[in-house]
């Protein structure tokens, strides 16, 4: 069997990684719409409130590896908050979503962040997302405010429009690529430690340290291009 060129393969291709990413934020900020846009490239104006929890998957290729993103979406309503610990279990990425036209949804972000930090792995990759940039004339949260908060908390930040499909792909790719790089750094460290403790085990195998070409832009510079 010849290998498929370019690492894209077909649907039956082996999956190298599965990354669980959770969407959190108040209800009606567009979490389910962001997910539908990413997973199926759809947008529905009469979206129903999410009841409980659901997830969608999409497989993409990052640095020639096949990565399956498992994106979990939850009801943002308070009464469903009991879902927490099981919902966050195993999550390696989180998207913290607010609506740029509703100031309150942004003001609740610190509370969501606190919940995330209480329940999720401490190395979880987090991106703050200001959704609904198509409603610019109703904007109630300035890009500057959100950018400042994201920098202070060490989060990535992008503004998106699920309606116009602006930056949705970019937001997921930012999170997934960062997770991918972290996982590979961990694997690299593990294989180095193994080599040091048992020099024979990896003799003849060269461990390649990623060069400067793979440096990820700093979190602040990932910011808010609303092109």
N, C-alpha and C positions, 0 to 999 in steps of 0.2 A: 504493500500500500504506500502510495506516495503521500508525503505530508502536504497539507494544504498551505499554500503560500501566504505569507504576511501575517500568519497567526490569527486570521479571522475565522476560518473553519465554518462548519455549519452548526445547526442547532444541537446536534448530538455530540459536539465537541466537549471534551472534558472540562469541568469547571475547576479552575485553580483556587479560587477563593470565594467564599460567601460572606458578604458584609451586611450586617443588620443595621439599618439606620432608622431612627424614630423621628416622627414629626410631632412637635408639641407647640402649644400656644392656645390662646382663647378660641372659642368656637366662632365660626364664620369669618376667620381671617383668610381662608382659602387653602388650608392644608390639603384637603382632599382634591382640590383643583390642581394644586402644584403636583400632587402625586399622579393624577390622571394625565396631566400634560407630559410628565416624565415617562411614565410607564407605557402609556398608550397613545401619546400625542393627541389627547382629547381635551375638550373643555365643554362643560355643560352648564348653562346658565341656571337651570332649575335643580341644582345639586341639593340633595337632601342632607339633613344633619347626619353625621356618622353616629351610629349607635354602637357602643362598645369599641371593638378593635377590628381592624382589617389590615391586610397587607398585600402588596403587589410586588412582582419581581421584574427586573430587567437585567439582561446580561450585556456587559460591554467589555471592550478590550482595553486594558491599560498596560502600556509597555509590553505588548505581545502576550500578556497573560489574560485569561478569561475570568472576569470578575462578575459574580452574580450579586446584584444589589437587591436586598430584601427590605423594602421600605414599609414601615409600619405607621399606620395612621390611627389616631384615637379621637374620640369625641372630646372636644375642648370643654364641654360643660362640667361644672363643678361636681355634679353628682356621680360622674364616672371616674373621679380621681382615685377611687379605691383600686383601680387597675394598676397603679404605679409599679410596684417592684417587679411583677412578672413581665410587664410591658418593657421595662428597661433592661431586663436580664439579657446579657449577651450582646447588647447594642454597642457598636464601635463608632457610630456617628450619630449626631443629632442635629435636626434643623429646627431652630427656634423661630416661629413665624409670628409676625404681627401685621396689622393692616395699616398702611401709611395714612389712611383717612380717619382712623379711629385712635385718638391719643391714648385712650384707656388700655388698648390692647398692647401698646408699647410699654405703658407704665406697669403692666403685669409681668413683663419679661423677667425682671429680677426674681420674682417669685417662681416662675417656671425654671429659671436657671438654678435656683436653690434646690428645687425638687430634683432636678436632673443630677445635681452634684451629690445629693443625699442618696440617690438610688442607683446611679450609673457608675460604670468603671471610671476611675479618675483620669485615665488617658483618653477618654472619649473625645472625638473631634467634633467641635461645635461650630455651626455657622448661624449667624443671626440673619433673618430674611425679612425685609420690608416688602410685603406683597401689595399688589394693586397699583403699580406705577401708571397704569392706564388712566387712573382717576387723579391725575396730577393737580387739577384745579381744586380738588377737595382735600389736598394734602394737609394733614394735621401734625405730622412728625417730620422734622427736617432731616435731610440726609446727614447733616453735620452732627446733630444730636445722637443719632443712631451710631454713626461712625465712632464718635467719641466713647460711647458706652462699650462698643465692641472692642476698641483698643484697650480700654481700661480692664476689661474682663478677659482679654486674650482670645477673642473670638474672630472667626472670619466674618465678613459682612458683604451682603449683596442686596440690591433691590431688584424685585422681579415683577413681572406681570404674567400670571398664569393665562389670563385672557389672550394677551398678545404673544405669548410664548417667549417673553424677553427674560434672558438670564436664568431660566429654570434649569436648562441643561448644564449651564455653567456652574450653578450652585451645587448640583449633585456631583458634577465632575470634580469640583474643588474638594469636597468632602471625601469622595471615594479615592482620589489620587493621594490626598494627605494620609488616609488610612493605609493605603497600599504602601506608601513610602515608609510609614512607621513600622508596619508588619515586616517589611523587607529589611529594615535596619535591625529589628529584633532578631530576625533569622540570621543576619550577618554576624551579630554579636554572639549568638548561640554557637554558630559554627566556628567562630574564632576561639571561643572559650573551649570548645571541644578539641580544637586543634592544639591549644596550649596544654590541656590536661592530658591529651593522648596524641602525641605528635605523629604516631604511626597511622592514626585513623584517617587522616586526610592527606597523607603524603602524596605528593604528585598533583594534588588538586590546588589550584591557585584561588585564593579568596580575593575577589576584586572589591576594593573599597570604592563606593560610588565617587566619581570625580565631581568637580565643580559644575559640570554640565547639568547635574541632576538636583541642584539646589532649588528648593521650593521658595518662591517669593515670600517675603515676610508677610505676616497676617495683615498688617496695615496696608501693604501695597496691593493686596488682593481686592481692594475696596471698590465698591460702588461705581464701576463704569456702567452707566445705564445705556450703553450703545445698543 
